[in-house]
Amino acid sequence: MSWLRAVRDAARSGMAVERARLEPLVALRAAVGLAVVIAAGLALLGPGAAASSAFGAFMAAIATFQQSWRPRPVLALASGLTLAVSTFVGYLVGASHTGLFLVLLAVWTFAAGMLWAAGPTAGIIASGNVAIMLVTVTLPTSVAQAAGHAAMIAAGGVVQALLIALFPVRRWGAQRDALADALAAEADYARRLRQDPVAPFDPQPLMKARDAATVTVRQARRRPAELHGARGLAERIRPVLASLADPAVGAPAEGPGRDRVRDLLAAAGAVLDAAARAIRHGEAVSLPGPSLAVLKSPDTADLLTGAPLRAARRLAALLDVVLETAEPGSGRTADPAESMLRPTLARLVPAALRAVRAELRPGSPVLRHALRVTAVTCAGLLIGLALPLGHAYWAPMASVMIMRPDFTQTYSRAVARFAGTLVGVGVATAVVQVAQPGMYLSGLLAVVSAGLMYVLMRTGYAVAQAFVSAYVVFLLGMGGVRWDQTVPDRVALTLVGGLLAMIGYALYPAWETPRLRTRLADWIAADGRYAAAVLGQYADPGGARRADVREALLAARDARVAWQEAVDRAAGEPVRHRGLSRAAADHAGEALAALGRSAMLLEAHLPDRGHAPVPGAADLASALRSDTEEGARAVRERRVPRWDGVRAVLADSVWAVWTERVDRTGGAAGAGAAGGGGPAPEVLRGAAEQLLASLDEVSDALRP
C-alpha cells in the first residue's frame, strides 16, 4: 500500500462516526461527579484549585469507560491517585528548572509508553497522566500549593469512585453483555451450520466472555449465579454443534438425518438466543415451546445413529443446563472457590513489571513505541517553548494522547484530534463571544461539554475530541483566561503535536507486516500442540490430563487472535509485503482455522476414562507435534513446511487401523459399536483426513 493511500485510509478511519450503544446514565453520573468537584473547588478554594480537581475528576471518569473488567471504582481511584503523584513530582522537579522537568518528562513518558505492555487500559491511564501533568505543573506557585493541587486532583478521583459505589448503573452490565454476546454468537453459529456444515466460528466472543468471567475475590462473592456457569457450557456446546453438522463425522450430507440435524441446529439457536436475552437483561428465560420439542423428540434415534445421535443427545442435555443456569437466581451467589480469580491491583504490579521487563528487548514494538513517544513529547515541549504562542504544553500533550503502538491508530487519531479541536474550539469560542459567561457559568458549560463527551466518546475519536476541546476552553475561561489567549495557541500547537506524532512514527516505525510470518508460525505451532493434546486423550484415556487440552486450546486461540490483529494492522500499513502476500495470508489463515476445527471435532468425541487406548493415536500425536514445530520453524525461515511425519503415520498405522474398523463394521454400525463412551471409527477417520488436508493447504498457501 502506498503512503498516500495509507494516510488517506487512516484519516478516514479517524473521522468516522459509528453507531454505538450509549450509556447516558453512566455519563450523567460522571458529569455529576465533575460538577460536584468543580462547584466545591470554586466555592472553597478558588478557580485554580477547581481546575486541578476538575482534571482529576475528568480523567478518573474517562478511566472508568475503558475496556477493563476491573471494578470501576478501582479504575477511578487508580487514575486520580497516580495523576496526583505525577503532578506533585512534576512540580517538585520542574518548578524552577526547565531542563530538569524535561528529564522528568522523558522518564515519565518512557514509563507510560512501556506500560502498554501491561495492556491498553494501563497504557491509556499512564498516557493521560503525562498529558495532564504537563498542564497542572504550571498552576501552583509553591510546594504547599502543589501539594494542595495534588490533593484536589486525588479528591476528584475519590469523588468519582464514591459516586460509582453509591449509585451503580446496571450492575454487572459489562459481564452480562460479554456472556450474552458469547451465547448469541453460538446461536448464530448454529444457524449458519444449517446451510454450511463447515462454517467458521470466530472464538473472540468466547475469549471476551472468559476475560469477563475472571473476577476479583470480592466480585466472586457478589456475582449473580447466572454469570457463573453459562460460559463453560458455551465452550462445551460449540464442538458438539460442529460435530453434529459436519458430514465427515456427523450426520449424512443429505436425507432425513440431515433434515433432523438442521431442525436441531435451528432449535439450538433459538434456545441460545433466549438464554442470551435472559442473561443480558437479568430476566426469566422465555423460550418457544417448539424448540424444546425438537430437541427432545423421541424419533431422533430413528433418524440418527452412532456419533451423530450421541452429539444430538449431548446437545439437548447441555442446552437444558444452559436454560437452568440462565434463570436469574433468588439471592444465590456463586462459590468463590470455583471462580477464576483476578489479582488485586496491588498484586498486579509485579505482573505488570514482568510484562514491561519482557518488552525491554531489541525489536519490541512496545519498546519502539516508548522511545518514539518519549522523543516526540520532549521535542514537542521544546518547540512549544520556542514558539511565541504561550501554553507550550499543548503540543506535547496532543502528541502523547495521539500516539499508539501501531500506525493506523496513530495517524487516524492525529487527523481526528486536529479536526475535533477545530470544531470544538470554534463552537466554544462562539458561545463565549455570545454569552460572555462568568466563572460559575463557565464551570457549568465545562461540565455540560464533559458530559456530552462521556455520552458520545464511543462513537468516534473526532466527536469526543470536539467536546474535550470545548471543555478545556470553558475550564480555562472559568479561571479568567480570555478565549483569544487560548484558541489560537491551542489550534496551532495541536497541529504541531499531531504532525510530530505522524513524523515520529514515519521515522521510527514498528511495522507489523514483516512480523506476519512469525505470527503465522506461532499459530501453526499452537494449533499443532492443541491437536496433539486432543489425540493424547485418545492414546491414553485414563492417564492423560484433560486440563492439557483446555490449556492448549486457549493458547491456540491467543495465537489466532494475535495473527488476526497483526493481519488487520498490516493491511493499513504503507509497506510492501515481504514474502507473505495478502492472498497467501488469507489462505493460510483459513487453512489453520480448519486445522483447529478438525481438532475440535476430535475433542467433541473424547473417550471415557475407562476406554482402551486407540491404536496409533500416540504416534499421530507425536508426529503432529513434531511436524508443526518444524513447520513453524520453516515458515519463519521462509521455507514451505512439510508434513511427512503425519503422512507416514497415517499411511502406516492409524489410517489402516481406523479404515479397517470402519470398513469392517460399516461406518454407522461401527459408531454404534464404539458407543458407551468410546470414539467412533468414522469420527477418527474423518477428523484425521481433515487434519492432513488442512496442513497441506497451509503449505499450498505458502508455496511461491
N, C-alpha and C positions, 0 to 999 in steps of 0.2 A: 504494500500500500504506500502511495506517495505521501510526503509530508503534508501537502495541501489538502488532500482528501482526509488524512487522519485528523488534522486540526479542524477541518470543517465538520467532520462527524462528531468529534469531541465537543465542539461548540454547540452543535445541535442538541447533543445529549444534555449539556448543561442548561440549555434554555427550555428543555421540555417541561411541560406541566402535566403531571399524571393524576389520574383519579386515585384517591387513596381513602382508606377508612379514617374518618375524622374522629377525634376524641375531644369533643367540646368541654365535657365536664372536667377532664384531666387538665385541659388548657386553662379553664376557668380557675381551678384550684391553684395552678402555678401562678396565674396572674394575680390572684388574691394574695398569695404569699409575697409576691413582689410589691404589691400595693401596701401591704402592712409594713414591710421593711422600709419603703420609701417614706411613708407617712410618719412612722416613728422617728426616722432619721431627721426629717425636716423639722418636726416639732421639737425634738430634744437636742439635736446636735448641729443642725445646720445643713446646707446643701452639700458640702464636701463629704461629710460622713454619710449622708443619704446616698450619694453617688457610689461610695465604696460599698455600702451594704447592698445597694441595688445590683452591683456587679456580682456579688456573691450569690444573691438570691436568683439572679438571672441565669448564671452558669450552672448553679445547682439544679434548677428546673430543667435545663437542657440535658444535663446528665441523666435525669430520670427518663428521658424519652429515647435513650439509646437502646439498641437491641441487646439487652442483658437480662438474664433470668434471676439475677440477684434482687433482693427486696429493694424497692425504690427508695425507702428512707436511707438505706446504706449508701446508695449511689449519691444522693443529695449531700449527705454528711461528708463523704469522701471528697466530693468536688469542692464543697465550701471550705473544709479544713485545709486541704492541700493548696487551694488558692490563697488562703490567708497566710500560710507559711511562705509561699512563693513571694507574695507581696512584701512581707516583712523582711525577708532575707534580701530581696532586691533593693529595698530602701537602705538597709544597713550597709550593703556593699557599694551601691552606686549612687548614694545621695549626693556626694560631692566630687565624684571622680568618674568621668565617662569611660575611661579605659578599664577600670575595674568592673563597671557594670557590663561592658562589652564582653569581658571574660566570663562573668557570671551568666550572661545571656547565652554565650556559646555552650557552656556546660549544661545549663538548664535545657536548652533546645536539643542538644545531642541526647540527653537522657530522655526527653519527651519523644524524640524520634525512635529511640531504641525500644521504648515501651510498646510500640506497635507489635513487638514480638509476643507480648502477653495478650494480644487481642485488640480488636478495633475500639472497644469501649475504653480500655485503658489508654490507648493512643489518642483518642478524641479528647478525653478529660485532660490528659497531660498537655496536649496542644492548646487547649483552652486556657490552661494555667499560664503558659508562656505568653499568649496573646493578651490576657487581662493584666498580667504582671507588667507588661510594657506600659500600660495606661496608668495603673494605680500607683506605681512608684513615683509618679510625678505629682501626686496630690499632697502628701504630707510635707511638713516643713521641719519636723523634729522627730527624734526617736520616739518620744511619747505619743506624738500624733500618728506615727507609723504603726505603733502598737495598737492605738485606738482604731485606726482604719482596718488593720488586720482582724481585730476583734469584731468589728462590724461586718466584715466580709464573712467571717465564720458564722456570725449570728444569722446572716442571710441564708446560709446553707441549713442551719439548725431550724429556722422557721419553716423552710420548705419541707424538711424531714418530718417536723411535727404535724404539719397540715396533712401530709400523706398518711401518717399513722392515725390521726384523729378522724380524717374524712376519706376513707378508702373508696375508690371508684372502681366498680366491677372487680371485686376481689378475686384473685387468681385468673383474671381475664386472659392474660397472655398465655398462661399454661393451658387454659381451656381451648383457646384458639389453636395452639400448636397441636394438641391431641386431636381436636376435631378436624383439622386440616389433614392429619395423617390418615384418619379413618375415611374422610371424604376422598382422598387420593386413592385409597384402596377400593373404594366403591366405584370410582371412575375406571380404575384398572380392571375390575371385574366386568364392567360393561364393555370395555374395549376388547377384552378377551373373547367375547361372544362373536365378534367379527374377525378378529385377528388372534388366533390361538397362541402366537408367539409375540404378542405386543410387548414393547419395552416398558419398564417401570423406573421412574426416577426416584431413588431412595431418599432424596433430600427431605421430604416431609417426615419420614420416619426418623431421620437423623436429628431434625429440629425437635421433634417430639421427645426424643431421648435427652437432648440437652435441657429441654424444659422440665423433664421429669427428675433431673438431678437437682436436689434441693439441699438447703442447709438443715441442720438438726432442728432448729426452731421451726422452719417451714414444714418439716416432716411431721411434726406433732399436730399441725393445724391443717394439713392438706385434706381436702374432701376426698372421700373414698373413691368416687368415680374417676379421679385423676390418677389413681394408683396403679391399677392393673390393666387398663384397656390398651396401653401402648404395647405391653408384652404380648397380648393377644393379637394385636395387629401384625406384629412381627411374625407370629406363627401362622397367621391366615394367609399371608402373601405367598409363600411357597406352595401352600395347598391349592390356592386358586390357579397358580401357574401349572402345577402338575395335573390338575383336573382338566385344564383346557388343552394342553399340548398333546397332539396326536401321537407323538413319539413315545410318550409314557402314560398317556391318559386315554380318553375315550376315542373311538374311531373318528376319522375325519368327516364322515357322513353317516346318515342313518338315524334311527330312533335314539340310539345312545348319544349322538352328538346333539340332537334336539333337546334331550333331557339336560345335558350339560349346559346348554345355552340358557335354559329355564333356571337352572340352579345358580348360574352366574348372575342373571338378572335379579333373582331373589336376594342373593348375597349383596349386590349393590344397593338394593332398597333397604336392607337391614343395616348395613354400614352407614348409609346416609342418615337413617333415623337415629342411630346411636350418635353420630357426629352432631346432629342438631340438638339432641338432648344434652350432650356434654357441653357444647358451646354456650347454651343458654341456661344450664342448670335446671332443666325441666324434665318431666317424666317422658319416657320414650313413647312415641306414637308410631305404631307400625301397622301397615296394611296387612290384613289377615291372609290374603292370597300368597304373600311371600313366605310366611311360615309354613303354609300348607304345602308349597312346593318343596321346601327343604325337608319336610318330614313325610313326604309322600311314600307310602309303603311299596309302590310299584317300581321305585328306583332300582331295587335289587333285580327286577326282571329285565331292566334295560342296560344296567352296568354290572360288570363283574371285575374281580381282581383289584388291581391298583386303583382304577377309577372309582370303583364302589367304595373302597376304603377312604379315598380322598373325599368323596361326597359325604360320607358319614362323619368324617372328622371335621369337615367344614360346617356341617349342621351343629355339631357339638360345640365348636369354637364360637359360632355366632350366638348360640344360646348363652354362653358365658359373657360375651360382649354385651348383650342386652341386659343381663343381670348386673354387670359392672357399671354400665352407663346410667342406671337408675340412680337418681340422687339419694344419698344416704340420709337418715334421720339422726343427725348428730354423730354419725360414725366417723372415725378418722383412721387413716392407715397406720400400720405399725412402723415406727421409725426404723426399727432394726431391719426391715425389709426394703428400705429405701436406698437409692443411690445418693450418697451424700456429697455435697459440695463443700470444700473447705471454707472456713470463715475468712473474712477479709484479712485478718492478721496472719493466718496460716497461708494465705495466698501469696504473701510477699516472697517467701523463699522460692515458690514455684515460678513467680514472675522473674525473679533474679536468675534462676536457672535458664528460663527461656531467653532472657536477654543475653546471658553468657554464651548460649549456644549460637547466637547470631553474630557474635564478635569474631567473625572469620572472613577471609577474603572471598569476594563473590556473593556475600549475603545481600539479598535485596533490602532487608531491614537496615543493615549497616550502611548501605549506599544511601538509603533514604535519610538516615540520621545525619550523615555527613553533608548531604545535599541541602537539607533544610537548615542545618546549622550555618553553612556558608551563606545561603541566601538570606537568612534572617539577619545575620550580622551585617552583610552588605546593605541590606535594606535600611537598617538603622543608620549606618554611616551616610548613605545617600540622603536619607531624610534629614539628618542633621546638617548636611552640606547645602541642601536646597533652602531658599529663603521663604519657606512656607509656614513653619511652625508645625506643631503636632507631629514631630518626626516619627513617632511610634506607629503611625497608621500604615506605613509601608511594610515594616517587618510583621506587624500584626496581620495584615492581609496575606502575606506570604505564608506564615505559619499555619493559618487556618485553611488556606487553599491546598497546600501540598499534601499529597498522599503517596504511598509507596508505588503506585502504578501510574502509567502515562495518561490513560483516558480520564481518570478521576481528577488528576491534577489540572489538565488542560480544560476540562469541562467546568470545573469549579472556578478556574481563573476567569473564564468568559462570563459565567453566571454571576460571580461576585461583582464584577465591574458593572454589568448591566443592572443587577439588582440595586447596587449602590446609586447609580444614576437615577433610577426610578424612585427609590426610597428617599433619597436626599431631595430630589426635586419636589416630591409631594409634601414632605415635611417642611421644606422651605416655604412653599406656597401657604401652608397652614400657619406657619409662624408669621409670615408677612401680613396675612389677613387678620388673624385672631390676636396677635401681639400678646401671647399668653404670659402670665406671671409665673412665679415659682411653683405654686401648687397646681395650676392648670398644666404647666409643662410636665410636672410629675404624673398627672393623670393621663396625659397624652402618651407619655412613655410607657405607662402600664398598658394602655389600650394597644399600642403598637406591639409590645411584647406578647400580649395575649393573642393577637391575630397571628403572630409568628408561631406561637405554640400550636395553634389550631391547624395551620396550613404548612408546617415545616415538612411534613411527609409528602407534600405534593410536588416539591422541587426545590433545589438549592437557590435558584434565582428568586423565587417567590419569598422564601424565608429571608434571604439577604435584603430584599427590599424593606421588609418590616424591621429587620435589625438596624438598618441604616437610619430609618425614621426614629427608632428607639434611641439611638445614640444622639441624634440631633436634639431631640426633646430632653434627653437626660442632661446633656451639656447646657442646654438652654435653661434648665432648672437652676444651674449654678451661676447664671448671669452671662454666659458666653453667647455673644451675638452670632446669628446664623452666618453672616458674612465673614466671621473669623474661623468658621469650621467647614463650611460647604466646599469652597474651592480647594482647601487643603485636603479634605477627605477624598474628593473625587480624583485629584491628581495623584495623591500618594497611594490610593487603592490601585490605580492604573500601574504605577511603578511597581508595587508589590506583586501584582498579577504577572506583569512582564518578567520580573525577576524569577518568579516561580517557574514560568514556562522556559525561560532561558536556562535556568539551573537544571531542569530535567533534560533538556536537549544536550547540554554539555556533559552531564554525568548521569546517563540513563541507567535503568535497571530493566532491560528488555526481557520479556517473558518468552519471546519467540525462540531464542537459542536454547532455552531450557525445556522445550516441548519434548524432546527425545528422553530426557531424564525423567520427566513426569510420566511419560508413557511407559518407560521401563519400570518405574516404581509400581505402576498399576498392574503390569504383567506379572511381576513377582508377587504382589499381594493377592491377585486372583489365583495364581498357582498355589500359594500357601493355603488359601481358603478351600479350593477344590481338593487339595491333598489332605487337609484336615477332615473333610467330609468323607473321603474314601478311607481314611484311617478308622472311622467308625465302623465301616463295613469289614475292614480287615480284623478288627478286634472289638466286637460289640460290647464285651463285658469289661474290658480294661481301659479303653480309650476315654479320655476326659471330654464330656460334652461341652465343657466351657471352652475347649480349644477351638471348636467350630465357631462359637459365638465371637471369640476374640479375633479370629481370622476374618470373619465376616465384617466386623467393624473396621478392621484395618483396611480391607479391600474397599469398603465404602469411602473411607477417608481418602484413599488413593484415587478413587474415581472422581470424587468431588474436586480434589486438587487438580486433576487433569482437566476437568471441565472448566474450572475457573481460569486455569492457565490458557486454554484454548480461547476462551472469551476475551481475556486481556490481550492475547497475541493478535486477535482479529482486528483490534483497533490501533495496533502499533505501526508506525511508518518504517517497517523493517521487512526486507525480503526474507522469505523462508530459507532456512539453512538446512537442507536435507530432508525436510518434512513439510510437504505442501499441505494446504487446507484440505484438499480432497483425500490425501493419504491419512491425515489426522482424523477426519470424519470416518473413513472406512475402518481404520484401526480401532477407533473408539467403539464403533458398532460391534466389531468382532469381539472385543474384550467384554462388552456388556453381555453379549450372547454367551461367552465363556462363563461369566459369573452366574448367568441364568441357568446354565446346564448344571453347575454345581448346586444351585439352589433346588433344582428338581431332584437331585440325589438326596439333598438334605430333607426334603419333604417325605422321604420313604426310608429314613434311617431304621435299621433293625433294632429289635428289642435287645436288652442286655443279655438275655438267655439264648439268643440266636447264635448258631455256629458261624465262625468266620467265613466270609465269602472268598472262595479261591481266587487268587490273583489280585485281589484288591490292594494288598500291601505293596506288591510290585508296581502296580499302576500309580499308587500314591507316591512312591519313591521316585519313579521316573518322571512324574508330572512336576514334583517339586524341583528335581534336578534340572529338567529341561527349561522350566520357566525362569529359574535363576540364571541359567546360562543364556537363555533368550533375552532376558533383561540386560545382561552384560553386552550381548551382541547389538542390541538397539542403541545403547549408549555409545558404542564404538562404530555406529553407522554401518552395521552389517545386517543381513537378513537372517532372522532367527530360524533355527531348525528344530524339529521335534522328533528326532529319530528314536529317542528312548521311549517315548509314549507310543509311537507307531510300532516299535518292536514288541513291547509288552502286549499290546492289544492283539497283534498277529500271533504271538507265540503261546499265550496262556489265557488271559482274561477273556479276550474276544472269543476264542474257541470254546471255552467252558460255558460262557453265557449264551453263545449262539446255539450250542448243543442242547442246553436246557430249554431254550425257547422252542427250538425245532422239535424236541422230543415230546414236550408237553403241549404244544400247540398254542403258545402265546398266552391267551386268556386263561386256559386251564392251568398253565404254569403259574400264572399270577395267583390263581386260587390256591394252588398247592403251596405257594410261598406265603399264604396268609398266616394269620396268627402272629403278626409282628415281624415276619421275615420279608426281605426285599424281593420284589417281583423280578423275574429274569428280564422281562421286556423293558422294565424301568432302567435296569442297569445297562442293558444293551443300547437303548435309545439315548440315554444320557452320555454314554461313552462315545457314541458316534458324534454327538453334538460337540463334546469337548474337543475331539480331534479336529472336527471341521472348523470350529472357531479358531483354534490355534493356526490352522492352515490359512485362514482368512487374514489373520494378523500378518503372517509372512507375505501374503499376496499384496496387502496394503503397503508394505514397506519395500517391496521389490521395485527397483528403478524401472 
